[in-house]
Amino acid sequence: MAQGSPTKGDWVAWVGSYEDLVAGRRGELRIRIKDNKNSWDSAYPGVEVLASGAVITTTYGHWEEGEAPYILSVRIENFPPPSE
């Protein structure tokens, strides 16, 4: 959860390299998967990369205002190619 980020606490996919992580860089891109209605309790997802390159991710969160948290799975396809 990036401090000051407009998506802090939301379900966000970060795409970057190991070197980006080590250096504290922003990476290639961030994808806001779902707006969490609770400011902190969500998105400790499992992530699976399929042979096709698609990503399946599953987590819980407060996806509807005033409702109990529940689990969602999302399939993300067609990532842009990494920059050279």
SEGU-224649 format. One record per residue (C-alpha): residue number from 1; residue in three letters; x, y, z. Coordinates in pm, 1 decimal. Example, Ala and Ser with C-alpha at 12.3 -4.5 7.8 and 13.67 -1.06 7.14 Angstrom:
# residues 2
1|ala|1230.0|-450.0|780.0
2|ser|1367.0|-106.0|714.0
END
This chain:
# residues 84
1|met|0.0|0.0|0.0
2|ala|180.2|305.5|-124.5
3|gln|151.0|604.6|111.0
4|gly|-33.9|891.4|-52.9
5|ser|-159.0|675.2|-337.3
6|pro|-517.8|728.1|-455.9
7|thr|-550.3|347.6|-461.8
8|lys|-408.9|285.4|-110.8
9|gly|-592.3|-10.3|40.1
10|asp|-743.7|-120.1|-292.6
11|trp|-669.7|-441.3|-482.6
12|val|-387.6|-335.2|-711.4
13|ala|-158.5|-539.1|-934.7
14|trp|195.9|-406.3|-958.2
15|val|391.9|-503.7|-1269.2
16|gly|767.5|-460.2|-1270.2
17|ser|1098.8|-636.8|-1236.9
18|tyr|1284.7|-771.3|-938.1
19|glu|1535.1|-492.1|-996.9
20|asp|1250.8|-238.1|-967.2
21|leu|1159.0|-385.4|-628.8
22|val|1515.4|-380.5|-500.1
23|ala|1570.8|-22.3|-616.5
24|gly|1231.9|100.2|-489.8
25|arg|1123.2|204.9|-840.2
26|arg|761.9|238.2|-950.9
27|gly|780.6|-50.5|-1199.8
28|glu|612.1|-77.3|-1538.1
29|leu|250.9|-19.4|-1435.2
30|arg|-14.4|-59.0|-1169.6
31|ile|-360.4|-201.0|-1239.2
32|arg|-642.6|-113.6|-999.4
33|ile|-839.1|-436.5|-992.5
34|lys|-1107.3|-340.1|-741.9
35|asp|-1191.5|-49.1|-510.4
36|asn|-1185.7|-169.0|-149.9
37|lys|-1450.0|5.2|62.2
38|asn|-1243.7|-55.4|377.8
39|ser|-926.2|151.5|391.8
40|trp|-695.2|-129.3|498.3
41|asp|-847.4|-477.5|511.0
42|ser|-802.3|-640.0|169.4
43|ala|-586.0|-782.3|-101.1
44|tyr|-338.1|-1038.6|20.2
45|pro|-389.8|-1230.9|-303.2
46|gly|-273.3|-1556.8|-436.4
47|val|-134.3|-1511.2|-787.0
48|glu|-96.1|-1771.0|-1061.7
49|val|61.6|-1703.9|-1400.8
50|leu|-79.4|-1938.4|-1665.0
51|ala|116.0|-2077.1|-1960.6
52|ser|-72.3|-1830.5|-2183.3
53|gly|69.0|-1541.2|-1979.8
54|ala|-269.9|-1463.9|-1824.6
55|val|-273.5|-1400.3|-1450.4
56|ile|-531.7|-1538.8|-1207.9
57|thr|-547.8|-1363.6|-871.2
58|thr|-781.3|-1430.0|-578.6
59|thr|-834.7|-1230.3|-260.4
60|tyr|-1093.3|-1104.3|-15.6
61|gly|-1205.3|-751.0|49.1
62|his|-1489.6|-516.7|131.8
63|trp|-1614.7|-467.5|-223.1
64|glu|-1956.5|-322.3|-136.3
65|glu|-2015.6|-39.8|111.4
66|gly|-2155.1|-167.5|441.3
67|glu|-2134.9|-534.9|338.5
68|ala|-1920.2|-811.8|484.2
69|pro|-1598.0|-892.1|297.4
70|tyr|-1603.6|-1168.6|39.0
71|ile|-1365.5|-1347.3|-197.0
72|leu|-1317.9|-1262.6|-565.1
73|ser|-1103.4|-1409.3|-842.6
74|val|-994.0|-1211.2|-1146.4
75|arg|-828.5|-1322.6|-1469.0
76|ile|-607.3|-1057.7|-1630.1
77|glu|-501.2|-1107.5|-1990.9
78|asn|-321.5|-912.1|-2259.9
79|phe|-57.6|-745.5|-2047.1
80|pro|139.7|-495.6|-2250.9
81|pro|484.1|-627.7|-2343.0
82|pro|760.8|-520.4|-2103.4
83|ser|961.5|-217.7|-2209.9
84|glu|1309.5|-289.4|-2338.7
END
